[in-house]
Amino acid sequence: MIKQSQPPPAPTSRTQLDLAEDPFTNKQLATSSPYSPSVLSQPATRHPIRKLQIVVRPLPSVMFTVSVTNAFYVSIGHLLQTLHQSMQTRVSEEDWARLAQWEQHDIAKAFYDRCEASADYYGTLYNGVTYIDLLCGETTFQGDR
């Protein structure tokens, strides 16, 4: 009996993006080569849509809407830019009050960690807790293409 060897798996490219950073800065594009203009212009969903809503957990009342008026569909670029901009929004006092105490603790830790990592500690501190802090430091997502 002859054993046949399995072909090696097809190579995949890893895509990675940090939502805390602007996806269109040179640093992001230089470190994330899959984000070429042709990739950024592709539909963000399998079936192209003109509007997309993203709910922020743990605050279901907070939704980010990505919609287009001058294009046929929401592109990867539209989605990334809207996510980045939306995550910079300051958390309101009302939203903060809706969080459980343990959530407030975890989010406050992420906020102070972000302040410490910032080149402008006091500027970041002054701007307050933003939606990016709700991710508790888990701001990078990645996947295979």
Salt bridges, closest charged atoms under 4 A:
GLU21 OE2 - LYS27 NZ 3.53
ASP95 OD1 - ARG98 NH1 2.60
ASP106 OD1 - HIS105 ND1 3.45
ASP113 OD2 - LYS109 NZ 2.79
ASP133 OD1 - ARG114 NE 2.74
ASP144 OD1 - ARG14 NH1 2.53
